[in-house]
């Protein structure tokens, strides 16, 4: 894929998520285009693995009802750690991570959509999160120094990146030796029809950009990661079906827990 094609995809994703940020949020998938009430966002988020306590613990407006799993559940965050959230959106996972690492820890959120950054900064100020910093950038080229991060989390974002190999390489670069990935994302379980692959709304809706478990494993291995575990969740098909009703996307993709370690 050429740089021009990469830029085109980035702009399509940026435009789609700017609309979500300005409208007040919605769930994943191309079927969603209307503002989401807080109660609806909480229902969507609890449906993918968050507790009621977690959804209530962040400022109003931070939870946009996005995501396809709960990276907090597999991250095993510890007090004092530095956490990087890839595609941090309005700050939902970053704020939960900030609670887990405490005032001696640090959370960095990176997002390429200025409207999302504006929303995240406002939510951080409203919630008094002094240990959270949001930065504008692409996850292929992180605005983060080498070997400074203990844990990388992300929620249904890597599938949106056109150059996933570069995402893996840059994640490796910023992690400390012994650092780890704890990611929720979409993986292919069957080959998508060509018509679905070409549909912009299915790409920005976290469907058409997914890769298989084997391909993602190979990308992580090539970047240098070890202890790679990718576990698709069959139960995720129930909510994925709602992303594009009647299209059968749940027959081709599933949410997965993705874990890996940079050797120490």
C-alpha positions in Angstrom: 0.0 0.0 0.0 1.4 3.4 -1.0 1.9 6.4 1.3 -0.9 8.1 -0.6 -3.3 5.2 0.2 -2.2 5.3 3.8 -3.0 9.0 4.0 -6.4 8.5 2.4 -7.3 5.8 5.0 -6.0 8.0 7.8 -8.2 10.9 6.6 -11.3 8.7 6.3 -10.8 7.4 9.8 -10.1 10.9 11.2 -13.2 12.3 9.6 -15.4 9.5 10.9 -14.2 9.8 14.5 -14.4 13.6 14.4 -18.1 13.2 13.7 -18.3 10.8 16.7 -16.5 13.2 18.9 -18.7 16.2 17.9 -21.9 14.3 18.1 -21.4 12.9 21.6 -20.4 9.3 20.7 -21.8 6.1 19.4 -20.9 2.4 19.4 -18.5 0.8 16.9 -19.7 -0.1 13.5 -21.0 1.8 10.4 -24.6 1.5 11.6 -24.1 4.1 14.3 -24.3 7.8 13.5 -26.4 9.4 16.2 -25.5 10.9 19.5 -25.4 8.4 22.4 -26.9 9.1 25.8 -24.7 8.3 28.8 -27.0 5.4 29.8 -26.7 4.0 26.3 -22.9 4.4 26.3 -22.7 2.6 29.6 -24.9 -0.2 28.4 -22.7 -0.7 25.3 -19.5 -0.6 27.3 -20.7 -3.0 30.0 -21.8 -5.3 27.2 -18.1 -5.6 26.1 -16.7 -6.4 29.5 -16.5 -3.3 31.7 -18.2 -3.2 35.1 -20.7 -0.6 36.2 -18.1 0.7 38.6 -15.7 1.3 35.8 -18.2 3.1 33.6 -19.3 5.3 36.5 -15.7 6.2 37.5 -14.9 8.5 34.5 -16.1 12.0 33.7 -19.3 12.4 31.7 -18.4 12.5 28.0 -15.3 10.3 28.3 -17.2 7.1 27.5 -18.4 7.3 23.9 -19.6 3.7 23.8 -16.7 2.6 21.6 -14.5 -0.4 21.9 -14.7 -4.2 21.4 -13.4 -5.4 24.8 -11.8 -4.3 28.0 -8.0 -4.1 27.9 -8.0 -3.1 31.6 -9.0 -6.7 32.4 -5.8 -8.2 30.9 -3.3 -5.3 31.6 -2.6 -6.1 35.2 -1.7 -2.5 35.8 0.4 -1.7 38.8 0.9 1.4 40.9 3.6 3.7 39.5 3.6 2.3 36.0 3.7 4.4 32.8 0.8 3.4 30.5 0.3 4.3 26.8 -3.2 4.2 25.3 -3.1 3.9 21.5 -6.1 5.7 20.0 -7.2 7.2 23.3 -10.4 8.9 22.0 -12.2 10.9 24.7 -10.1 9.4 27.4 -12.2 6.5 28.8 -9.5 3.8 29.1 -6.8 6.4 29.9 -8.7 7.6 32.9 -9.4 4.0 34.1 -5.6 3.3 33.8 -4.9 6.5 35.7 -6.9 5.2 38.7 -5.0 1.9 38.5 -1.4 3.3 38.4 -2.2 6.0 41.0 -0.6 9.5 41.4 2.9 8.0 41.1 2.1 6.5 37.7 1.6 8.2 34.4 -0.8 7.7 31.5 -0.2 9.0 27.9 -3.0 8.9 25.4 -2.3 9.3 21.7 -5.0 10.0 19.1 -4.8 11.4 15.6 -8.2 13.2 15.6 -8.0 16.7 16.9 -11.7 16.7 17.9 -11.1 13.7 20.1 -8.0 15.4 21.7 -10.1 18.5 22.5 -12.7 16.3 24.2 -10.1 14.3 26.1 -8.3 17.4 27.4 -11.7 18.9 28.6 -12.6 15.6 30.3 -9.1 15.4 32.0 -9.5 18.9 33.3 -13.1 18.2 34.5 -11.9 15.0 36.3 -8.7 16.5 37.8 -6.4 13.9 36.1 -3.0 15.4 36.7 -1.2 12.2 35.7 -2.8 11.9 32.3 -1.4 13.6 29.2 -3.0 13.5 25.7 -0.9 13.9 22.5 -1.9 14.3 18.9 -0.3 11.7 16.7 -0.7 8.5 14.6 -0.1 5.2 16.2 2.3 4.2 13.5 4.6 7.1 14.6 4.1 7.7 18.3 5.1 11.0 19.8 6.7 9.1 22.7 10.4 8.6 23.6 12.2 5.2 23.2 11.9 2.7 26.1 9.8 4.8 28.4 6.5 2.9 28.7 5.7 -0.1 30.9 2.3 -1.1 29.3 0.6 -0.4 26.1 -3.2 -0.6 26.0 -5.6 -0.1 23.1 -9.2 -0.8 22.4 -10.4 -1.6 18.8 -7.9 0.9 17.2 -5.1 -1.1 15.6 -7.5 -2.6 13.0 -8.0 1.0 11.7 -4.3 1.5 11.0 -3.2 0.9 7.4 0.3 -0.1 8.3 0.0 -2.5 11.2 3.6 -3.7 10.9 4.7 -0.2 11.7 2.3 0.0 14.6 4.0 -3.1 16.0 7.5 -1.8 15.4 6.7 1.6 17.1 5.0 -0.1 20.0 8.2 -2.1 20.5 10.3 1.0 20.3 8.5 2.9 23.1 8.2 0.0 25.5 10.8 -0.6 28.1 12.6 -4.0 28.2 10.1 -6.3 29.8 7.2 -4.0 28.8 3.9 -5.6 27.7 1.0 -5.2 25.3 -2.6 -5.6 26.6 -5.0 -4.9 23.7 -8.6 -5.5 22.7 -9.1 -5.5 19.0 -10.8 -7.1 16.0 -9.4 -10.1 14.2 -10.5 -11.9 11.1 -12.0 -15.4 11.6 -12.8 -15.8 7.8 -11.8 -14.0 4.6 -14.0 -10.9 4.1 -15.7 -10.6 0.7 -14.0 -8.1 -1.6 -17.1 -5.9 -1.6 -16.8 -5.6 2.2 -13.1 -4.9 2.1 -13.7 -2.0 -0.2 -16.5 -0.3 1.8 -15.2 2.8 3.6 -17.9 2.6 6.3 -16.9 -1.0 7.2 -13.3 0.1 7.4 -13.9 3.1 9.7 -16.4 0.9 11.6 -13.7 -1.6 12.7 -14.6 -4.4 10.3 -12.7 -4.2 7.0 -9.3 -3.4 8.4 -9.0 -6.5 10.6 -6.3 -9.1 10.0 -6.2 -12.8 10.9 -4.7 -14.2 14.1 -1.9 -15.7 12.2 -1.0 -12.5 10.3 -1.1 -10.4 13.5 1.0 -13.0 15.3 3.6 -12.8 12.5 3.6 -9.0 12.6 4.2 -9.0 16.4 7.0 -11.6 16.0 8.7 -9.6 13.3 8.7 -6.6 15.5 10.5 -8.6 18.2 7.7 -9.5 20.6 7.5 -12.8 22.5 4.9 -14.5 24.7 2.3 -13.6 22.1 -1.3 -14.7 23.0 -4.3 -13.8 20.8 -7.6 -15.2 22.1 -10.7 -14.5 19.9 -13.9 -14.3 21.9 -16.8 -16.2 20.2 -19.3 -14.4 22.4 -18.3 -11.1 20.8 -20.3 -12.0 17.7 -23.5 -11.1 19.5 -22.6 -7.4 19.8 -20.6 -7.3 16.5 -23.8 -8.3 14.7 -25.3 -5.0 15.8 -22.5 -3.0 14.1 -23.9 -3.7 10.6 -27.3 -5.3 11.1 -28.2 -7.8 8.4 -24.7 -7.7 6.8 -23.4 -10.9 8.5 -20.1 -9.2 9.6 -20.1 -11.4 12.7 -19.3 -14.4 10.4 -16.0 -12.8 9.5 -14.6 -11.1 12.6 -14.4 -11.4 16.3 -13.0 -9.4 19.2 -9.8 -10.8 20.7 -7.6 -10.2 23.7 -4.1 -9.6 22.5 -1.0 -9.9 24.8 2.7 -9.8 24.1 6.0 -8.9 25.8 9.1 -7.1 24.8 12.0 -9.3 26.1 13.9 -7.9 29.0 
